[in-house]
Amino acid sequence: MVSITVPTLVVQGTHDVSAPPELCGQRIAALVPGSRLAVYPNAPHAIYLTHQDQLTEELLDFAAKKV
């Protein structure tokens, strides 16, 4: 079994039809100890295009706390 041992941020949009949160983001976060799940209401799969500012803030915050 392979395990992830680095800080992990899982980002998921509630309107992601290609990777539904209950099948992807929530499961991944549950399987990775100490991970952080960020769920964006009304966000689609391409969060990096539709929620750039929020995602950038999320990534900077995560990096600052985990470095």
BAZA-434460 format. One record per residue: residue in three letters; x negated, y, z of N, C-alpha, C, O in turn; residue number from 1. Coordinates in pm, whole numbers, plus 32768, in hexadecimal, padded with zeros to 4 digits. Each point is the difference from the previous one (the first is absolute). Layout:
REM BAZA-434460
+------+--------+---------+------+---------+----------+-------+--------+---------+------+--------+---------+------+-----+
! rest ! n.east ! n.north ! n.up ! ca.east ! ca.north ! ca.up ! c.east ! c.north ! c.up ! o.east ! o.north ! o.up !  nr !
+------+--------+---------+------+---------+----------+-------+--------+---------+------+--------+---------+------+-----+
!  ALA !      X !       Y !    Z !       X !        Y !     Z !      X !       Y !    Z !      X !       Y !    Z ! NUM !
...
+------+--------+---------+------+---------+----------+-------+--------+---------+------+--------+---------+------+-----+
REM end
This chain:
REM BAZA-434460
+------+--------+---------+------+---------+----------+-------+--------+---------+------+--------+---------+------+-----+
! rest ! n.east ! n.north ! n.up ! ca.east ! ca.north ! ca.up ! c.east ! c.north ! c.up ! o.east ! o.north ! o.up !  nr !
+------+--------+---------+------+---------+----------+-------+--------+---------+------+--------+---------+------+-----+
!  MET !   7FAC !    7F8A ! 8000 !    8054 !     8076 !  8000 !   7FA7 !    807D ! 8000 !   7F9D !    8007 ! 8049 !   1 !
!  VAL !   8087 !    8059 ! 7F66 !    7FB9 !     807E !  7FF7 !   8044 !    8065 ! 805C !   807B !    8008 ! 8002 !   2 !
!  SER !   7F36 !    8044 ! 8049 !    803D !     8067 !  8052 !   7FC5 !    8089 ! 7FE4 !   7F8A !    800E ! 7FE1 !   3 !
!  ILE !   80CA !    8054 ! 802A !    7FD6 !     808B !  7FEB !   7FD8 !    8036 ! 8088 !   804D !    7FFB ! 805F !   4 !
!  THR !   7F3A !    803A ! 7FA8 !    7FCC !     802F !  8081 !   7FDE !    8094 ! 7FFE !   7FBF !    8032 ! 805C !   5 !
!  VAL !   806B !    8014 ! 7F3F !    7FE6 !     808F !  7FF8 !   8083 !    804D ! 8015 !   806C !    7FC8 ! 7FEB !   6 !
!  PRO !   7F8C !    80B6 ! 803F !    807B !     804E !  8010 !   804D !    8003 ! 7F7C !   7FC6 !    8013 ! 7F95 !   7 !
!  THR !   80BC !    7FD9 ! 8074 !    8052 !     7FF4 !  7F88 !   807B !    8059 ! 800A !   804B !    7FFB ! 8062 !   8 !
!  LEU !   7FC9 !    8054 ! 7F37 !    8076 !     8054 !  7FF5 !   8056 !    7FC7 ! 7F8F !   7FD1 !    7FF1 ! 7F90 !   9 !
!  VAL !   80AB !    7FEF ! 808F !    805E !     7FCE !  7F9D !   8065 !    8070 ! 7FE7 !   8043 !    802D ! 805D !  10 !
!  VAL !   7FC7 !    7FFF ! 7F26 !    805C !     806C !  7FDC !   806B !    7FC7 ! 7FA4 !   7FE2 !    7FBB ! 7F9F !  11 !
!  GLN !   809C !    8064 ! 8082 !    806F !     7FC5 !  7FB6 !   8070 !    8066 ! 7FF3 !   801B !    804B ! 805E !  12 !
!  GLY !   8024 !    7FB9 ! 7F2F !    8075 !     8054 !  7FEB !   807F !    7FAE ! 8010 !   8004 !    7F8C ! 7FDA !  13 !
!  THR !   8063 !    80B0 ! 805F !    807E !     7FB7 !  8015 !   8049 !    7FE2 ! 7F7E !   8055 !    7FA7 ! 7FFC !  14 !
!  HIS !   7F8A !    80A1 ! 7F99 !    8041 !     7FEA !  7F7F !   7FA2 !    7FBC ! 7F9C !   800C !    8014 ! 7F87 !  15 !
!  ASP !   7F98 !    7F9E ! 80AA !    7FA2 !     7FB7 !  7FAA !   8045 !    7F80 ! 7FD0 !   8009 !    7F9E ! 804A !  16 !
!  VAL !   8028 !    8064 ! 7F3B !    804A !     7F8D !  7FCC !   7FA5 !    7F90 ! 7FCE !   802A !    7F8D ! 7FF8 !  17 !
!  SER !   7F59 !    8095 ! 7FE5 !    7FA6 !     7F98 !  7FCF !   7FBA !    7FB5 ! 8072 !   7FD1 !    7F90 ! 7FED !  18 !
!  ALA !   802A !    80AD ! 8089 !    7FC5 !     7FBF !  8076 !   8052 !    802D ! 8079 !   7FD5 !    8058 ! 804B !  19 !
!  PRO !   80A0 !    7F6C ! 7FCA !    8059 !     802A !  806C !   7FBB !    7FFC ! 8088 !   7FB7 !    7FA1 ! 801E !  20 !
!  PRO !   8061 !    80C4 ! 8036 !    7FBE !     8008 !  8082 !   800E !    7F83 ! 8057 !   7FA0 !    7FD6 ! 8040 !  21 !
!  GLU !   80D7 !    7FF0 ! 7FC1 !    8015 !     7F8A !  8055 !   7FB3 !    7F86 ! 7FCE !   7FE5 !    7FA3 ! 804D !  22 !
!  LEU !   7FF9 !    805B ! 7F34 !    7FB5 !     7F8F !  7FC9 !   7F6A !    801A ! 7FFA !   7FB1 !    7FA2 ! 7FF9 !  23 !
!  CYS !   8027 !    80DC ! 8009 !    7F72 !     8020 !  7FEE !   7FC4 !    804B ! 8076 !   7FB9 !    7FC5 ! 8051 !  24 !
!  GLY !   8062 !    80BB ! 7FB9 !    7FC0 !     8053 !  8066 !   8013 !    7FD0 ! 808E !   7FA0 !    7FF9 ! 804D !  25 !
!  GLN !   80DA !    7FE4 ! 7FD6 !    801B !     7FD2 !  8088 !   7FBA !    7F7C ! 801D !   7FCA !    7FED ! 806D !  26 !
!  ARG !   8034 !    7FB9 ! 7F33 !    7FBE !     7F7E !  8013 !   7F69 !    800F ! 800A !   7FBF !    7FC1 ! 8054 !  27 !
!  ILE !   8009 !    8093 ! 7F56 !    7F6F !     8015 !  8003 !   7FD8 !    803B ! 8087 !   7FA2 !    7FD1 ! 803F !  28 !
!  ALA !   80A5 !    8096 ! 7FED !    7FE1 !     8040 !  807F !   800B !    7F9C ! 8074 !   7FB0 !    8005 ! 805E !  29 !
!  ALA !   80B1 !    7FA3 ! 7F9C !    8012 !     7F9D !  806A !   7F8F !    7F99 ! 8001 !   7FDF !    7FC9 ! 8069 !  30 !
!  LEU !   7FE8 !    801C ! 7F24 !    7F96 !     7F9C !  7FF6 !   7F75 !    8035 ! 801F !   7FA5 !    7FB2 ! 801D !  31 !
!  VAL !   8049 !    80D1 ! 7FDE !    7F7C !     803B !  8017 !   7FFE !    803D ! 808C !   803F !    8067 ! 8018 !  32 !
!  PRO !   7F79 !    7F5B ! 8045 !    7FFB !     8033 !  8089 !   7FCC !    8090 ! 8005 !   7F9B !    8021 ! 7FC1 !  33 !
!  GLY !   80AB !    8033 ! 808A !    7FD5 !     808A !  8011 !   8019 !    805A ! 7F89 !   7FD1 !    8072 ! 7FFF !  34 !
!  SER !   8076 !    7F5F ! 7F9E !    801A !     8054 !  7F8A !   8067 !    806A ! 8022 !   8046 !    7FF9 ! 8066 !  35 !
!  ARG !   7FC2 !    8069 ! 7F44 !    8062 !     806B !  8011 !   8058 !    8003 ! 7F83 !   7FCD !    8002 ! 7F90 !  36 !
!  LEU !   80B4 !    7FFE ! 8084 !    8060 !     8004 !  7F91 !   803D !    808B ! 7FF8 !   8039 !    8032 ! 8061 !  37 !
!  ALA !   7FBB !    800C ! 7F2C !    803D !     8083 !  7FE7 !   806D !    7FEC ! 7F97 !   7FE3 !    7FDA ! 7F8F !  38 !
!  VAL !   8098 !    803F ! 8097 !    8071 !     7FF0 !  7FA6 !   8035 !    808A ! 7FDB !   8022 !    8050 ! 8057 !  39 !
!  TYR !   7FE3 !    7FCA ! 7F26 !    802D !     8082 !  7FCD !   8090 !    7FF3 ! 7FD0 !   801B !    7FB8 ! 7FA1 !  40 !
!  PRO !   8043 !    808D ! 80A0 !    808C !     7FFC !  7FD7 !   8010 !    8033 ! 7F70 !   7FC5 !    8065 ! 7FD9 !  41 !
!  ASN !   808C !    7F56 ! 7FDC !    8022 !     8024 !  7F75 !   7F8A !    8001 ! 7FA0 !   800A !    8038 ! 7F93 !  42 !
!  ALA !   7F87 !    7F8D ! 8093 !    7F8A !     7FFE !  7FA9 !   8000 !    7F83 ! 7FA8 !   8026 !    7F94 ! 802E !  43 !
!  PRO !   7FB0 !    807C ! 7F54 !    7FF9 !     7F8E !  7FA4 !   7F79 !    7FB9 ! 800C !   7FB4 !    8018 ! 805E !  44 !
!  HIS !   8031 !    7F92 ! 7F44 !    7F82 !     7FB5 !  7FFE !   7F87 !    805B ! 7FEE !   7F99 !    7FEA ! 803E !  45 !
!  ALA !   8073 !    807A ! 7F6F !    7F8E !     8058 !  7FDE !   7FF7 !    8076 ! 8062 !   8006 !    8074 ! 7FD8 !  46 !
!  ILE !   7FEA !    7F6D ! 80A7 !    7FF8 !     8067 !  8068 !   7F92 !    8065 ! 7FE3 !   800F !    8077 ! 801E !  47 !
!  TYR !   7F84 !    7F5C ! 7FAA !    7F8F !     8059 !  7FE4 !   8025 !    806C ! 7F9B !   7FBB !    8066 ! 7FF8 !  48 !
!  LEU !   80AE !    7F86 ! 7FBC !    802E !     8064 !  7F9F !   8070 !    8058 ! 8039 !   8006 !    8078 ! 7FE4 !  49 !
!  THR !   8051 !    7F4D ! 806B !    8077 !     8047 !  802E !   7FF1 !    8040 ! 808A !   8048 !    805E ! 8021 !  50 !
!  HIS !   7F5B !    7F70 ! 802F !    7FEF !     8030 !  808A !   7F6C !    801D ! 801C !   7FCB !    7FD7 ! 8067 !  51 !
!  GLN !   7FF4 !    806E ! 7F3D !    7F6F !     8017 !  8008 !   7FD6 !    8042 ! 8082 !   7FA2 !    7FD2 ! 8041 !  52 !
!  ASP !   80A1 !    8098 ! 7FE5 !    7FD8 !     804A !  8078 !   8010 !    7FAB ! 807E !   7FA8 !    7FFD ! 8055 !  53 !
!  GLN !   80C9 !    7FC0 ! 7FB6 !    801A !     7FAC !  8074 !   7F9D !    7F8C ! 8006 !   7FCC !    7FE0 ! 806B !  54 !
!  LEU !   8018 !    7FE3 ! 7F24 !    7FA2 !     7F90 !  7FFC !   7F73 !    802E ! 8022 !   7FB9 !    7FBC ! 804A !  55 !
!  THR !   801E !    80B6 ! 7F81 !    7F7A !     8034 !  801E !   7FF2 !    801A ! 8096 !   7F9B !    7FDD ! 803D !  56 !
!  GLU !   80CB !    805F ! 7FFE !    7FFE !     801A !  8091 !   7FF9 !    7F7D ! 804E !   7FB6 !    7FF4 ! 8062 !  57 !
!  GLU !   8098 !    7FAA ! 7F72 !    8002 !     7F7C !  8042 !   7F75 !    7FBE ! 7FFA !   7FD0 !    7FCC ! 8065 !  58 !
!  LEU !   7FF2 !    8038 ! 7F27 !    7F7B !     7FC3 !  7FEE !   7F96 !    8048 ! 8053 !   7FAC !    7FBF ! 803E !  59 !
!  LEU !   8057 !    80C5 ! 7FC3 !    7F9F !     804C !  804F !   8011 !    7FE5 ! 8096 !   7F9E !    7FF0 ! 8048 !  60 !
!  ASP !   80DE !    800B ! 7FE5 !    801D !     7FE3 !  808C !   7FD0 !    7F73 ! 8025 !   7FC4 !    7FEC ! 8069 !  61 !
!  PHE !   8058 !    7FB5 ! 7F41 !    7FD7 !     7F76 !  801A !   7F69 !    7FF4 ! 8006 !   7FCA !    7FC0 ! 8059 !  62 !
!  ALA !   7FF1 !    807E ! 7F48 !    7F6D !     7FFB !  7FFC !   7FC5 !    8044 ! 807B !   7F9D !    7FCF ! 8037 !  63 !
!  ALA !   809C !    809F ! 7FF4 !    7FCB !     8048 !  8074 !   800D !    7FAE ! 8080 !   7FA8 !    8007 ! 8056 !  64 !
!  LYS !   80C2 !    7FAE ! 7FB6 !    8018 !     7FB1 !  8079 !   7FB4 !    7F7D ! 8000 !   7FE6 !    7FC8 ! 806B !  65 !
!  LYS !   7FF6 !    8006 ! 7F21 !    7FC5 !     7F7B !  7FF6 !   7F6A !    8000 ! 7FE8 !   7FC2 !    7F96 ! 8005 !  66 !
!  VAL !   8002 !    80DD ! 7FE1 !    7F70 !     8003 !  7FE1 !   7FB0 !    7FFE ! 807F !   7F85 !    8003 ! 7FFB !  67 !
+------+--------+---------+------+---------+----------+-------+--------+---------+------+--------+---------+------+-----+
REM end
